[in-house]
């Protein structure tokens, strides 16, 4: 993942003493997860990594990278046990988007990922703020994968060559603005975060001065906010095993 291509990441970490964990090695393969089953494997393994990090006593915040955020809720529960805030990309993007625009559109790929992100929108109770999810019909680099590959498009863009991924992102973003009512654009997959500066520039040149959010800067920025404000998830959201007080009813 090319964090160096995303404006703002380095700046957010300049005064932070931080470590990076490359993530678990799931049993199915060491590739980008492509469906819910593979995400479930990752979620369980990532939660164990979060617990291990909390138990070291070295950290006051944890950021989970990756757009589909497997194991996020469980990791927040673990972090709450140690009073360590845990943030993740999609959750952070959606909440920040609602503070700077009435509705947001998600730009994602491929179709299987769109379905997973659709479920995240429901999980995070954002159905009334999500204008749409638009699919670029681009694919991750996997053995035997045909069609347009996102990593190849990134390399073209870096070399200054035309990129179909950027062209499609611009087209779908303008459609989201003019047809769906979006006021903020979210890039769903971490493999697409490099598109952010290119997309932002081309939208601005066409007269659309709207925010484009990537998950890394949103998740890191929100984690820093939690730490600075002394905040964490409510103990009622993730009740401890032996609470001093307990509710007798939860209403909807």
N, C-alpha and C positions, 0 to 999 in steps of 0.2 A: 504494500500500500504506500502510495507516494504522498505522505503528509506534507512534504516540502512544496507540493504544488497547490496547497490549499491556503489562501491568505488568512492570517490570523492565528494559526495553530502555534507557530513558534513564539509569537508575541504573548500568547496566553500562558506559555510555559517558561518564559524567560526568568522569572524570579521564583520558580518552583523547583524544589528538590524532588525529582520524580524518577520512577523506574518503569520499564516497559516489559510486559510479559507477552510473548508471542502467541499465547493461547494453547489450547489442548490439541492433541492429535487424535481425532475421532476414529473409531474403528472402521468406518466405511471407506475413507480415503482422506488424504490431506489436500482436499479441494474445497472450493466454495460450496457450502451446503445448497442443495437445489430443491429441497422439499421439507415438509414438516417433520418427517421422520428423522432426517439428518439433523435438523435444528434441535430436536429433542435430545439427541446424543450430545450435541455441543452444550446445551443448557445445563445438563447434569454435571458435565466436566468443568464448565466454567464456574459453577457455583462452588465447587471444591477449591478451585484456585482462589476465589474471593475469600473463602473462609481461611485458607492458609495465609493469605495476605493480612487479613484482619488480626489473626493470632500472633503475627510478628510484633505488633505494636508500633510499627514504623510509619504507618500511614494515617492521615486524617481525612482522606477522600479516595474513592476508587471510581474510575471511568471505564465502562465497558465499550469497546469499539465494535463496529459492525452494524449495518443498518437494520437487520432483522431482530436484533437484541435477544437471542435465546438465553433463557435463565435469568432475565432481568428482575422479575418480581421476586424470585427466590433469592437472588443476590442482594436485593434491597432488604429482604427479611434478615439475612445474615448480617448485613451491615448495621441494621438497626440494633441487633443484639450487642454490637460493639460500639454503638454510637458513632458509626462511620457512614457518611452519606455515599450512596452509590448512584451514579447516573449512567444513562445510555442514550444512544443516538436518536432513535425515533421519538421516544418520550420527550426528550429535550427539545427537539426540533418542533414538534407539534405545539408544545406549550409556549415556546418563544414566538412561534408564528402567530398564535392567537393574541399576543400582546401588541403586534405591529400590523395586523391586518384583520379584516372581518372573516375572511375565509382563505384557506390555502389549498393548493393543488400539489399532489405528489407526482413526481416524475420518476418512473421506475422501469425495470426490465429484468428478466423477460416476463411472460405471462404468469408463470408459477410464482415469481416473486411478488407480483401485483396482488395475487390472492393472499399471500402471507401478510403483506402490508395492510390489505383491507381488514384483516382480522386485528391487526395492531390498532387501527383507527377505532374499531369497535371497543377493543380492550381498554384503550385510554380515554374512552367516552368523548370522542371528537367527531362523531358522525354529523353533528350540526355545524361544525366549523370546517369540515373537509369538503371542498367543492367537487373534487374529482381525483381519480388516480389515472394517469396516462402512461401508456406502455410504449417504449421506444423500439420494442422488438429487436433488441440486441442481446448478445449472449456472453456468458462468462467463458473464459478459456478452459476448455476441458477436452480430454482425448476424444477425437471423432466428432467434435462439435462443428456444425456447419453454420453458415450465415455470417453476419457481422459480429466480430469479437471486440469487446470493449477495450481490452488492453492494446490491441492494434490501433484502435481509434485514438487512444491516449497518446501513443507514440507518434502518430501522424500530427496531432495537434502540437505536441512539443516541438516537432521539426518545422512547424509553421505551414504544414500542408492542410488541405481541406479535410475535414473530419465529418463523416456521415452522422456520427453520434451527436456532435454539436449542432449540426443542421436540424436533426430531428428534435433535439431538446429545445431549440429555439422555436421551431414550428409548433410543437406541442404546448410550450409555455404560452405562446401568443394565443393559441386556441383556448387554453385554460383561462386566460385573462378576458378574452373577448366573448367566449361562449359559456364558460362555467362560472364566471364571477370571482375568480381567484385574485387575491391581492398580495399573496406571498407564494413563492415557489419553494418546494422542498425536494431535494435530491435524496431519494430513498436509499439507494445501495452505496455502500462505502467504495465500491469499485468505480462509482461515477462522480465522486466528490471533486475530482480534478476538473470536471466540467464547469464548476462554479464560476471562476473568473471569466472564462470565455463566454458563458451564457449571460452573465450579468452585463458584460460589455456590449454584446450584440443586442440584448434587449434595450439597454440604455440608448444605443445608437438609433434604434427604431422608435424611440420616444417613450419606452416603458421603464420608468424609474421605480422598480419594485425590488424588494429583498429576495435574494436566493440563499437558502440555508443549507449548509452541509452539517452532517451529524457530529463531526469531530469538534469543531469550534463550539457548537451548541452544548454538547455534553461536557466539555472541559469548562466552558464558561459557567454553566449552571452548577457544576460541582464547586467551583470557586465561590460562587454566590452562596451556596449552602454553608460552606466553611466560614466565609466572612460574616454571615448572619447568624452563625451558630444554630443552624437548622438541620433537621433530619426528618425522615418520614415519621408520621404520627405513630405513637405506640398503640393507638386504636386501629390503625391501618394494618399494622403487623404486631398483634398482641404477643407479649412474652408468655413463656410457659407457665409462670407463676405470678400473674399480675396482682398488684396490691388492691386493685379494684377492677371489677368486670361488669360489663353491660349484660342485662338480661334479655335485651331485644335489639335486633338490628333491623331498621326499616328501609324501605326502598323508595 
